Amino acid sequence: MNDALVVISLLLVAASGTAAVAVRDPERQAMVLAVLGLTLAVLFTVLQAPDVALSQLAVGSVLTPLLILLSVRKVRRRPGEPRPGPERGSSRGPDSCGDPGRRGTGGRGSGRPGGRSEGAGG
């Protein structure tokens, strides 16, 4: 009886692992990965390793798919949103350091060439 459960669990793990690789959409991959974690937890339970099964259930079935889903949601662009890249019309000269408050040869934070800021008294 125990051997049959092990074989069935192994077949479920193999099927869900294959499905996780075959699915192309990242959101669906996360869902299939959660199912894979669940089948692995069942396999560990059948193999009489309940502590490993609980860890697999928490990390493999819940945390990892959740992190993948949150990451996919964070990086997915909305329709109509501009693509990231260099800004148009902003050619930077050799003396520009990228910070608008530190341009030119002047002082810090002046924002004006020559380094004098208003109200600096000098």
Secondary structure as the mmCIF struct_conf table of DSSP 4:
data_model
#
loop_
_struct_conf.conf_type_id
_struct_conf.id
_struct_conf.beg_label_comp_id
_struct_conf.beg_label_asym_id
_struct_conf.beg_label_seq_id
_struct_conf.end_label_comp_id
_struct_conf.end_label_asym_id
_struct_conf.end_label_seq_id
HELX_RH_AL_P HELX_RH_AL_P1 ASN A 2 ALA A 22
BEND BEND1 ASP A 25 ASP A 25
HELX_RH_AL_P HELX_RH_AL_P2 PRO A 26 VAL A 46
TURN_TY1_P TURN_TY1_P1 LEU A 47 GLN A 48
HELX_RH_AL_P HELX_RH_AL_P3 PRO A 50 SER A 55
HELX_RH_PI_P HELX_RH_PI_P1 GLN A 56 LEU A 63
HELX_RH_AL_P HELX_RH_AL_P4 THR A 64 VAL A 75
HELX_LH_PP_P HELX_LH_PP_P1 ARG A 76 ARG A 78
TURN_TY1_P TURN_TY1_P2 PRO A 79 GLY A 80
HELX_LH_PP_P HELX_LH_PP_P2 GLU A 81 PRO A 84
BEND BEND2 GLY A 85 GLY A 85
HELX_LH_PP_P HELX_LH_PP_P3 PRO A 86 GLU A 87
TURN_TY1_P TURN_TY1_P3 ARG A 88 GLY A 89
TURN_TY1_P TURN_TY1_P4 PRO A 94 ASP A 95
BEND BEND3 GLY A 98 GLY A 98
HELX_RH_3T_P HELX_RH_3T_P1 PRO A 100 ARG A 102
BEND BEND4 GLY A 104 GLY A 106
TURN_TY1_P TURN_TY1_P5 ARG A 108 GLY A 109
BEND BEND5 ARG A 112 ARG A 112
TURN_TY1_P TURN_TY1_P6 PRO A 113 GLY A 114
BEND BEND6 GLY A 115 GLY A 115
TURN_TY1_P TURN_TY1_P7 GLU A 118 GLY A 119
#
